[in-house]
Every structure is written in C-alpha cells, then in structure tokens.
C-alpha cells in the first residue's frame, strides 16, 4: 500500500494489540496437550483396570452359563431320584438274572441227558458190531460211531458254554447283592444330601445369574461413559488446532501491517474475528472439560458399583461355598463309583448273554444234526436187519432200542430249543433294564458337575482377588485423571488477556477500501479452518454477497446445516 494511504490511517498501527500475540498464542497452543497427556494415560490405565475386572466376572459367567447350571442341577436331582429308586430296579434285575440262571440250569440238564443218550447209542453200536459178526454191520457201526463222536463234541462244547455263562451270571448276582447291601447303608442320607446340594447349587447359581445381569448393566454404563470420555478428550487437540489457526491469522495480519498500511476498519474487523475465535475455542474447551470431568465421575461411580458387585460375590459365599458344595458331592463318590461298576458289569453281562445266545443257537443246529444222524442210524439198522435175514435177528432187538433213543433225543432237542427261547426272552428283559442301569451310572455325571464347580471356584476366587485390588486402584486412577484436566482455559490469564486485547480494538465502519482489503483476506483466513465450529464463527464476519469466500463459509453464511461431526482430527 502507498505511503499516502499509510499517512491517511495513522491510527492503524496503534489500534492492533501491541504484544507479540502470534508468539504468545503459539506457545500456549504447544503446551495445551500437556495437561491431557497424563490424564489420558491414567484414563487408559483405568479402562484397562475396569476391563480386567470384567474379564474375571466374564470367565465366571462363561463357566456358569444358564445351560450348564441347569444341566448340573438337573443331574444332581436325577441322581438323587435314581438312588432312591435303586432297590426296586435291583430287585427287577435280580429276578431276571435268577430266571436266566434257572434257564441255564435246565439247558445244562438237557445237555447232560443228550450226552447220556449218545453214550447209550455208542454202547448199542458195540453190541451191533458183536451181534452182527462182521460183514456190513461192522462198516455200518464204524460210520455210526463216527457220527456219535462228532455229536458228543458238539454237546460237550454246548455244556462248557453254559458253564461260563452261569459263572458270569453268578458274579453279577453277587455284585448286585453287594450294591444292595451298600445301598441299605446309605439310603437314608445320600439321596437327601444330593437334593440338598442341588438346592444349594440352584440358589447360588441364581445369585450369580443376578450378579451377571448387574455386571452387564454396569458394562453398558462403562461403555457409554468411555465413549463420552473419548469424545470429550479430543477437545485438547481440536482446541490446539483452533488456536494455531488464530495464530496463523494474527501472523498474516502482522505481516500485512509490516508490508503496508491496513485500513483501520479491516484491522478492527479482523481483531473482532480473532477475539471471537479465541473466545469460542476457550468456551468449547471448557464445556468439553466439564463434560469430561462429569463422564469420569460417572465412570468412577460405575467402577465403585463393579467393586461392590465383586464384594457381593464374596459375601454371598463365592468360591468358599462352591468349594463346600464340591466337597459334599465328592463325598458321595465311592457310592457312585460302585454304581458305575454295577452298570459296567451289567453291560458286560448283557453282552455275554447276547454272545452266548448266538453260540448256543449254533450248538442247537449241531444237536439237530445229531437227531437227524441218530434217526438215520435207527432206520438203517432196521434195513440191514431185513437184508441179513436170519443173521440180522440178533441185531433187530438192538435196532428197536436205537429207535427209542432217537425218539428221546428228538424230544430233548425240542426241549433245548424251547429253553433257548426262554433265554432269549431273559436277554430282552435285561436289555430293557439295561437303560435303567445306565441311568444309575452317575459317576460321570457327578464328575461333570464337580468339574463345573471346580472351574467356577477358580474363576470366582480369581475374580474376587483381582477385583478387590483393581477396585482400590481404579478409584485413584480416575480421581487423578480428573485432577489433571483442570477447570478450563477461559479463565487462563493469557487467554483472558488475549480476548480482552483483541476485543479492545475499537470498531470502525467498513468503508470501500476496508471492504476491498477484507474481500481478499477473509477467504484466505477461511482456508485455514478444519472444524465446522470455526467456519460457523467465521461466517458471522463474512461480508455480505462475498462470493470469493470458501464454499463452506458461504454455506454457513447462507444458513446451511453445519457438519457438526467434523472435529478437525486426521
């Protein structure tokens, strides 16, 4: 600008604040983040502490889910009911095993009768050989003896299989007797004890479920407060940027004044803009600081509630009561182990009977073959007697006895088949009782319940121990974090003095020269802004009809909606 114009506005140099505000404000902006650094560090530590407290309770909640707890309580109650019903079930099993033992005894008797018939037939064979005096009778008898010997092997195998089956049934019946005796000793206390354990577990888990619901509520509150804290804590960086933008405007203004005279009205207009931007930044900072302190206070309250929740877990019994419950269930272990042994031996017994049935049926086929062979021997004996004429008369008497033994053997074979059918019926009856016996196998179920309790004990103990320490640490962290934030910057001596200094520049009516200067400078200032609130303040100082201003400022000036979400952070 020319020396003549500078001479025309001698007051321009004096109207602009005399201090080096670009340097002073730049120094203030550079130190603004400092007060939030320690607060932020403490806040991060506090949030980690809260999440560590949640983690302990979360792990307990994972162990004691509604599905797991319902299954545990159900298993305890069902085990109590099965123990109470055990005598009736064992009595039914004993009856079936007694029936099976009786059937096996009759089968053994039939096997012995068949063996005796074969021995008699073997003797008759020797008599036929002697009475027939060589010839065809000798050849016939040799064949007869071979078939009888093969039949005897079949019958002996049948008898041995029956013997092993009888021994197996005897062992299981003895085991049943031992369990019945043991049950009589514990019948009065174990089922009620299991019911008591189920009641205690149900009550304890109901309390834990309520605490978990409270924990979820606190977790939501904490998350909300953390969101508010994170939003508010950005104010330090955004305020620093806003002050830096003001510093840039002041520096450009000072450079312009050094380059030449600036119209007094332009000086006053820019000074008012600078004062408004500084005051606006300080106001936003103070509002967000108050919000941050409020959010920290609410976060502290949530932390205290979480600490009380963990204390409640301990007061409600916590791990100790779970340990007592686990010990009570474990004391029943010996009885449930014996019942498990009963279930396993019963299953082995049933498998033994099923296997024996298959083998015995194979032997029955062999006995049927013996019947067919003996019947053929009887018929062939008669035919040989007729062919031999007078020489066969002595053998004919024996042939009549062979035919009688063949008939007896047929009757015994039919009796064996009928008795085998009875054994099959016993197998089916024991199969239906096997489900009940499996139900009695409680050791695995109670082991699962104790496993759940054991893990819950560990998690509860960890949650209580870690929670008590963390709770005390948390409150101190949040109090220190709030203390580092301070009350705000609006009353800071430097900021207060800066606003006063720029507001003190006297207003001057904008003339043509000032308007010309401002239409070149204001758009340049507007390009510095990164936040909507800055553009909103700037819009109040835009010249009417100024198309050279930035689109964002023009939109604000025209009353368009401001993007309030823009925070200037990159």
TACORRA-V245578 format. One record per residue. RES is the residue in one letter. OMEGA is omega as a letter, one per 20 degrees, with the letter a starting at -180 (none if undefined). BURIAL is + if it has 16 or more other ideal C-beta (glycine too) atoms within 10 Angstrom, else -. Layout:
# TACORRA-V245578
res = <RES/RES>
omega = <OMEGA/OMEGA>
burial = <BURIAL/BURIAL>
This chain:
# TACORRA-V245578
res = <X/X/X/X/X/X/X/X/X/X/X/X/X/X/X/X/X/X/X/X/X/X/X/X/X/X/X/X/X/X/X/X/X/X/X/X/X/X/X/X/X/X/X/X/X/X/X/X/X/X/X/X/X/X/X/X/X/X/X/X/X/X/X/X/X/X/X/X/X/X/X/X/X/X/X/X/X/X/X/X/X/X/X/X/X/X/X/X/X/X/X/X/X/X/X/X/X/X/X/X/X/X/X/X/X/X/X/X/X/X/X/X/X/X/X/X/X/X/X/X/X/X/X/X/X/X/X/X/X/X/X/X/X/X/X/X/X/X/X/X/X/X/X/X/X/X/X/X/X/X/X/X/X/X/X/X/X/X/X/X/X/X/X/X/X/X/X/X/X/X/X/X/X/X/X/X/X/X/X/X/X/X/X/X/X/X/X/X/X/X/X/X/X/X/X/X/X/X/X/X/X/X/X/X/X/X/X/X/X/X/X/X/X/X/X/X/X/X/X/X/X/X/X/X/X/X/X/X/X/X/X/X/X/X/X/X/X/X/X/X/X/X/X/X/X/X/X/X/X/X/X/X/X/X/X/X/X/X/X/X/X/X/X/X/X/X/X/X/X/X/X/X/X/X/X/X/X/X/X/X/X/X/X/X/X/X/X/X/X/X/X/X/X/X/X/X/X/X/X/X/X/X/X/X/X/X/X/X/X/X/X/X/X/X/X/X/X/X/X/X/X/X/X/X/X/X/X/X/X/X/X/X/X/X/X/X/X/X/X/X/X/X/X/X/X/X/X/X/X/X/X/X/X/X/X/X/X/X/X/X/X/X/X/X/X/X/X/X/X/X/X/X/X/X/X/X/X/X/X/X/X/X/X/X/X/X/X/X/X/X/X/X/X/X/X/X/X/X/X/X/X/X/X/X/X/X/X/X/X/X/X/X/X/X/X/X/X/X/X/X/X/X/X/X/X/X/X/X/X/X/X/X/X/X/X/X/X/X/X/X/X/X/X/X/X/X/X/X/X/X/X/X/X/X/X/X/X/X/X/X/X/X/X/X/X/X/X/X/X/X/X/X/X/X/X/X/X/X/X/X/X/X/X/X/X/X/X/X/X/X/X/X/X/X/X/X/X/X/X/X/X/X/X/X/X/X/X/X/X/X/X/X/X/X/X/X/X/X/X/X/X/X/X/X/X/X/X/X/X/X/X/X/X/X/X/X/X/X/X/X/X/X/X/X/X/X/X/X/X/X/X/X/X/X/X/X/X/X/X/X/X/X/X/X/X/X/X/X/X/X>
omega = <a/r/r/r/r/r/a/a/a/a/a/a/a/a/a/a/a/a/a/a/r/r/a/a/r/r/r/a/a/a/a/a/a/a/a/a/a/r/r/r/r/r/r/r/r/r/r/r/a/a/r/r/r/a/r/r/r/a/r/r/r/r/a/r/r/a/a/a/r/r/a/r/r/r/r/a/a/r/r/r/a/r/a/a/a/a/a/a/r/r/r/r/a/r/a/r/r/r/r/r/r/r/a/r/r/r/r/r/r/r/r/r/r/r/r/r/r/r/r/r/r/r/r/r/r/r/r/a/a/a/a/r/r/r/a/a/a/r/a/a/r/r/r/a/r/r/r/r/r/r/a/r/r/a/r/r/r/a/r/r/r/a/r/r/r/r/a/r/r/a/a/r/r/r/r/a/r/r/r/r/r/a/r/a/a/a/a/a/a/r/r/r/r/r/r/r/r/r/a/a/r/a/a/a/r/r/r/r/r/r/r/r/r/r/r/r/r/a/r/r/r/r/r/a/r/r/r/r/a/r/a/a/r/a/a/a/a/r/r/r/a/r/r/r/r/r/r/r/a/a/r/r/r/r/r/r/r/a/a/a/r/a/a/a/r/r/a/a/a/r/r/r/a/r/a/a/r/a/r/r/r/a/r/r/a/r/a/r/r/r/a/r/r/r/r/r/r/r/r/r/r/r/r/r/r/r/r/r/r/r/r/r/r/a/a/a/r/a/a/a/r/r/r/r/r/a/r/r/a/a/a/a/a/a/a/r/r/r/r/r/r/a/a/r/r/a/r/r/a/r/r/r/a/r/a/r/r/a/a/r/r/r/r/r/r/r/r/r/r/r/a/r/a/r/r/r/a/r/a/r/r/a/r/r/r/a/a/r/a/r/a/a/a/a/a/r/r/a/r/a/r/r/r/r/r/r/r/r/r/r/r/r/r/r/r/a/r/a/r/r/r/r/r/r/r/r/r/r/r/r/r/r/a/r/r/a/r/r/a/a/a/a/a/a/a/r/r/r/a/r/r/a/a/r/r/r/a/a/r/r/r/a/a/a/a/a/a/r/a/a/r/a/a/a/r/r/a/r/r/a/r/a/a/a/a/a/a/a/a/a/r/a/a/a/a/a/r/r/a/a/a/r/a/r/a/r/r/r/a/r/a/a/r/a/r/a/a/a/r/a/a/r/r/r/a/a/a/a/r/a/a/a/r/r/r/r/a/a/r/a/r/r/a/r/a/a/a/r/a/r/a/r/r/r/r/r/a/r/r/a/r/r/a/a/a/a/r/a/a/none>
burial = <+/-/-/-/-/-/-/-/+/-/-/+/-/-/+/+/+/-/-/-/+/+/-/-/+/+/-/+/+/-/-/+/-/-/-/+/-/-/+/+/-/+/+/-/+/+/+/-/+/+/-/-/+/+/-/+/+/+/+/+/+/-/+/+/-/-/-/+/+/-/-/+/+/-/+/+/+/-/+/+/-/+/+/+/-/+/-/-/-/+/-/-/+/-/-/+/+/-/+/+/-/-/+/+/-/+/+/+/-/+/+/-/+/+/+/-/+/+/-/+/+/+/-/+/+/-/+/+/+/-/+/+/-/-/-/-/+/-/-/+/+/-/-/+/+/-/+/+/-/-/+/+/-/+/+/-/+/+/+/-/+/+/-/-/+/+/-/+/+/-/-/+/+/-/+/+/-/-/+/-/-/+/+/-/-/+/-/-/-/+/+/-/+/+/+/-/+/+/-/+/+/+/-/+/+/-/+/+/-/-/+/+/-/+/+/-/-/+/+/-/+/+/-/-/+/+/-/+/+/-/-/+/+/+/+/+/+/+/+/+/+/+/+/+/+/+/+/+/+/+/-/+/+/-/-/+/-/-/-/-/+/+/+/+/+/+/+/+/+/+/+/+/+/+/+/+/+/+/+/+/+/+/-/+/+/+/-/+/+/-/+/+/+/-/+/+/-/+/+/+/-/+/+/-/-/+/+/-/+/+/-/-/+/+/-/-/+/+/+/-/+/+/+/-/+/+/-/+/+/-/-/+/-/-/+/+/-/+/+/+/-/+/+/-/+/+/-/-/+/+/-/+/+/-/-/+/+/-/-/+/-/-/+/+/-/-/+/-/-/+/+/-/+/+/+/-/+/+/-/-/+/+/-/+/+/-/-/+/-/-/+/+/-/+/+/-/-/+/+/-/+/+/+/-/+/+/-/-/+/+/-/+/+/-/+/+/-/-/+/+/-/+/+/+/-/+/+/-/+/+/-/-/+/+/-/+/+/-/+/+/+/+/+/-/+/+/-/-/+/+/-/+/+/-/+/+/+/-/+/+/+/+/+/+/-/+/+/-/-/+/+/-/-/+/-/-/+/+/-/+/+/+/-/+/+/-/-/+/+/+/-/+/-/-/+/-/-/+/+/-/+/+/+/-/+/-/-/+/-/+/-/-/+/+/+/-/+/+/+/-/+/+/+/-/+/+/-/+/+/+/+/+/+/+/+/+/+/+/+/-/+/+/-/-/-/-/-/-/+/+/-/+/+/+/+/+/+/-/-/-/-/+/-/-/-/+/+/+/-/->
